[in-house]
Amino acid sequence: MPVVREFTLPDLGEGLTEAEVVRWLVEVGEVIAVDQPVVEVETAKAVVEVPCPYGGVVTALFGEVGQEVAVGAPLVTVAVSPGEGEKPLAAEVERPLVGYGIAEPARGGRRRRVGGGTAVAAQVAPVASAAPVAPPAPTAPAAVRVSAVPAVISPLVRRLAREQGVDLAAVTGSGPDGLIMRADVERAVAAKIAGPVTAPVVAPVTAPAPSAAGEVVPLRGLRRAVAEKLGRSHREIPAATCWVDVDATELMALRRQLNSAPGPKVSVLALLARICTVALERFPELNSSVTEDGSGIRRHPSVHLGFAAQGERGLIVPVVRDAQRLTTEQLGVELGRLTEAARTGSIAPTELTGGTFTLNNYGVFGVDGSTPILNHPEAAMLGVGRIVGKPWVHQGELAVREVTQLSFTFDHRVCDGGTAGGFLRFVADCVEQPGLLLRQL
């Protein structure tokens, strides 16, 4: 007789204590393998799939889509055959987020589902049987509510029943051991059509009363994490911003020259990232953060460069580790990889933490300037507006040049305006005269 095992939401790391159910990847009655992902959840860091350490038949799903589940709360229960479908006890003591433990070798044959209901829990047939045989009702654990699952294997039969509104629990199967066949569902549909016709009861339609207060959208997942972090930054950090317009014509010409050679293409963001790493070497106090108790300033030995990227869930900040050690070409490759991962929602939570300085290219939104809130606990952020042709005095004559605006926001506790202005001026000079970088490399 199968034993019902309960799988709870594991510790997702990074200090996260809860996650929101985005999508269930299995159904009640489905046969799953060890380490098969069962649910997609959204944390404050990313959307991830959670694998279950048990193999067997899913008997219950806990949590509706959009509901938050705490770490340690039940996710699913699985009916496991004795001696099969679960990991050794030692492997259950500590579970990483994905791929933990050694997956059980795949069993032969197609994976099948036993029943297609959406009830909270369900009784299941033994996993090893060729066709589901209705066993005598077992004694369920106190924590699991048990109800009958229709004897149906074919997904086509389940889909037909679902589309025609047929309750499989009310259908008597004509196949072996009561298996529900397609013909059984079709007979149920015919009987439903030929049944007595009764006049429908039509309730009066009333328009919903308008709410004077408007709609309230709950802060969840990433949006709540962003709100909390930016709120804390605004409360704790005395930030100031300075800005300057710069002629980026020579920088754009350098990019075109670099991209005319074989190899990976170099983006404007990669060039700006290289300029930032060199500037932070000259002004190390800006690659820092104030300690938690406010008693000191921690200067970071490496530049972990964060940059704003638009993902499926909104604006996030991936981090390029040890950016100062990468060549301009390597920076471009890593920035491209992280941007694509952010766009598709496949970025790892660890790639969204630990930044020491942020580069914010809001020019992609078609705007010139901004006064951003610092990414707590970082001490500085460089913003770059759109690069657009504008009238500009160049070598004493009026010309159309490619101009952008740089804005620099900094924590006034770590430095004064002179340091911030020196940093911004150095960056601006490198944008206008990229050859100056050669003196620093």
N, C-alpha and C positions, 0 to 999 in steps of 0.2 A: 504493500500500500504506500503511495507517495506520501512524503513528509512535506508539509508546507513551511517554506523558509521565507523570512521577511528580510528584504534588502532596504536599508535606510540610506538617505542622502549622505554620501561620504564628505569628509573634510576636503573642500575644494582648494585649500591653500590661500596664501596672500591675506590671511585674516578674515576671509569671507565667512559669514555665519548663516547665509540663506541664499536661495536662488529661486528664480521665477520659472515656472513650467512654460516652455515655448511650444513644444510639440511632442506628443507621444509617438514613439517609433515602433511600438508593439501594441497588441490588443489583448484583452482578456480571452483566454483560450488558445493563444498562440504558443507554439513550441519554440523555445529559444535555446541557444547554445551558451556555454560559459563565456563570459566576457563580451557578450553581444550588447551593443548600445540599446538601451530601452527608452531613454528620454533625452530630449534636448532642453537644456536649461540656460537661462540668461543670468549671469552674475553681474556685479558691478564692473567686471573687467572684460568679459567676452561671452559669446554663446558657445557652449561646449556640449558634447554628447557624453552621457554617463553610462558606462558599461556595467552589467550586472554580473556578480561572481558566481551565480547559480545557473545551471542549465535544467530545463524542465518545461512545465506548462504554466504560463502566467495565469494566476487566479484572481489577482486584484491589482488595480491601479489607484494610487492615492494622489489626489490633486488635479484640479481642472486646469486647462490652459489659461494662463494669466494669473494663476494663484501662486503665492510665495510659499516655499517649503523650507523649513529650518534644517540645518545640518543635524543629522541624527534622527530626523522624522522619517516615517516609512515612505518609501517610493513605490515598491511593488512587492507582491508575495508570489512565490513560485513553488509549485508542487514538484518536488524532487524525488526521483526513485531512489530507494535505499542503496547506498554505495555508489551512486552515480550523480552526475550533474552538479557537483559542488567542489570547491577547492579544498585542499588540506586546511585544517584549522589554522596552521601557522600563517597561511597566506591571507587570512581574514583579519589578522591583528592590525595591519597597517595597509590602507588602500590608497595608492596614488589615484589621480583623476582619470587617466586613460591608460588602457593596456596593462593594467596591473595583473601580476601573476602570469602563469603560462597557460595559454588558452587550451582547452580540451580539444583534441583532434576532432575534425568535423566528422560526423556520422554519415554513413551513406544514405542515398535517397534524398528526395525533396523534403525540405522543412514544411511542415503542415500546421494548420491551426485547428484546434478542437473547439468549434463554436465560433460565432461571430458576434456575440452579445456585447453590450457596453455596460453591463451591470458592474457594481463595485467588486463583486467576487463571484467565483464560479467553481463548481465541482468539475474535476477533469478525469478523463480516462487515463490508464497507464500509458506512459510515453512509448514504451517498446511495442505496443500492439500494432498490428498492421491496419486495423480499422477500429474506431472507437467502440468499445463495448460498455454499455451502461452498467457499472459495478454497483454493488450495494452501497448505500450512502454511508461514507465514513464519518467518524466522529471528528468534527473540525476543531482546530484550536480555538480557544476562547476569543482570540483577537481577530479571527477571520470569519466573516459571515459567508455561508456556503449556500448556493442555489444550483439548480440543475442547468447543464449546458446542453443545447440541442445536439443530437448526434449527426453532425454534418462535417464533411471534409472539404468538399469542392468549393473553392472561392467563387466559382461561377454561380453555384447554387445560392451561396450567401448573398452575392450581389443581386441576383434576380429577386430574392426575397426582400432585400432592402429596397430595391427600386419599386417593387409592387406593394410595399407596405405589409408584407406577410410576417407574422410573429412565428418564428421557427419553433419556439417552445410549444406552440399549439398544433404543430404539424406532426402527424404520425408517419414515420419512415417506412417505406416498403422494401428497402434494401436489406442486406445481411445485418443481423443484430440491430434492426431498427434504424439503419442508416437512412438519412433523408436524401432522396434523389431529386433530380430536376423535375421529373414527372410529378412528384409529390407537391412541390411548390406550385407547379402549373395547375394542378387540381385545386389547390387551396385558392389560387387566384380566380379560377373559374367559379368556385363556390362563393367566393366573395362578391363577384359580379352578379351572380344569379340570386343572391340573397334578397330578403325583403327590403323594399324601398321605403324609407321613412323620410318624411319632410324634415329637412335640416332646420335646426333652431338657430336663427340668425340673431346675434346680439346686436343691439344698437351700436353704431360706430360713433365714438366721441373723440374729438381731437384732444390730444394731450394738452394739459394746461401748460402754458409757457412758464418757464422758471425765471423769476425776476433776477435770481442770483447768477444765472448762467451755468454752463456745464463745468463740472469739476473733474479734471483729468488727474488721476493719482500719479505721484512720483514713484517710479519703480525702476529697479535694475540700474542700468547705466545712467539714466536721466537723474535718478535720485543721488547716485554717487557723485555725478558732476555737480549737482546743486549743493551737496554738502561740502565738497572740496572747494568750490569757488566761493561759497559763503564763508568758509573758514579763512580762505585767503584774504577776502575783503575785510574781514573783522580783524585779523591778526597782523597783516603786512601793511606797513605804511609805504605804499607804492607811489612812484612818480614816473612821468613819461616825458621824453624829449624826442624830437623828430627832425628830419632834414630831407630835402629833395635832392636827388642825385641823378647824374647823367649816366645811364647804364649802357650807352651805345657801344663802348669798347668791350664791356663784359659780354654783350650779346654777340659781338663780332668774334670774340675768343671762343665762345660756345660753338659757333658755326665752323670755326677752324678746327676745333677738336673733333667735332662730329663728322668732318670730311675724311678723317682717317678711319681705317678698319678698327672694329672693336665695339664694345657697348657704347650706346649714346650717353652723353653727359647732359643732364638736365640743369636748368637754371638753379633748381633747389640744391643740387649737388655742389655747384660752384659757390652758392651762398653758404652752404654747410662748411665747405673748406675754409672760406673766409672767416666764419665764426670760430672754428677751432684754432686758427692762427691768432685771432683777436683775443680769445680767452687765454692763450698762452702769455700774451702781453699783459692782460688784466685778469689775473687768476682770482682776484677777490669776487669777481662776478660769476665764477663757477663754484658757488658755495650755497650754504643754507644756514639759517639761524637754528641753533639747537632747540630741542623741544621745550626746555625750561627757560629759554631766552637768555641764558647766561654766557653764550659764546657763539662764534661763527665757525662752522665746519667747512674748510676748504677741501674740495674733492680732487683727488690726484688724477682722475680720468674724466674726460668729457663724455657723458652719456647723453647724447643729443636727442631730445624729443622734437617731434615736428607734428603739426596739426594735419590730420588726414580725415577725409569724409568717408565714413563707413556706412553699412546698412542700418546701423542703430544710431547714427548721428556722428558728430565730430568726436574723434578720439585722438590720443597722442601716443603713437608708437615711439619706441626708443632705439636709437642706433648705439650699441654698446662700444665703448672705447673708440669713438669717432676720430679722435686725434691720431690714431694709429693707421687709419685707412687712407689709401690714395684717393684722389678725386674720382677716378673711375670706380674704385671699390665702393666709395660713398654712394655713387649713382646707382650701382647694382643693389646695394642694401636698401636704399630709400625706395627703389622701385619694388623690391620684394615685399617690404613692409606695407607699402601703399596698396598693392594688390591684395595682400592678406586682409588689410583693413576693409577694402572695398567688398570682398567676398564674405567677410565675417569669419574667416578661418584663422585669424591672428591669435596667438597664444596669450593667455593672461600675463605670463612673465615678460612678454614683449611690450607691455603697456605700463610698466612700473620702473622705478629707479632712475628716472631722468634727472639731470643736474642743470640743464639749460634747454630752453625751447626756442625753436625757429618756427615762426607762424607766417605762412605765405597766404594771407587773405586776399592777395591780388587775384587768385583764381575765381573769387566771387565778384570780380569786376569793381572793386572798391579801391580807393587810394590810401586811406588811413584808418587807424583804429587805436584805441587805448585799452588794450586787453587786460584782463585780470590774470595775475601771475598763477602759474601752475604750482600750488603749494606742495612742498616747502621750498621750491626753487627761488633763487634770488633775482633772476633776470629773464627777459624774453625779447627777442628781436622780431619785429613785424615788418613784412614787406608787402607793399601795395602793388597794384597792377603796373606793368611796364607798357607805356603807351607813348606814341609820338606827340611831342609838345614843342612849342617855340622855346628856344634856349639860346642864350648867348654863348657861343663857342668860339674861342680864339678871337674875341673882339667883334664877332659878327653874329647876326641873328640867323639861326638855323633850326631845322626840325630835328630834334634828337629824341632818343628813346629814354624817357624819364620815369623814375619811380620814387616813391616816398618810403623812407625807412623810419620806423618808430621804435623806440627802445624804452621798455618799462623795467624798472628795477626796484629792489627792496632798499629803501633809503637807510636801513639799519646797517647794511653791509658796506656801503660806500657813500660818498657825497656826489654832488653833481659834476664835479671835475672829472672823477673817474668814469662816470657814466658817459659824459660828453666826449671824453678821450676815446672810449671804446667805440661809440657811434661814429665819431669822425674817422677813426682808423678803418672801420668797415666801409664807410662811404668812399674813402680814398681808394680802397681796393676795388670797389665796384667801378669807380670812374677810371682807375688806372690799374688793371689786373696785374700788370708786370711787377707792381710793388710786392706781390706775394712772393716772388722769387727771392727777395731779400730775407724772408722769414722761413723759407723751406730748406 
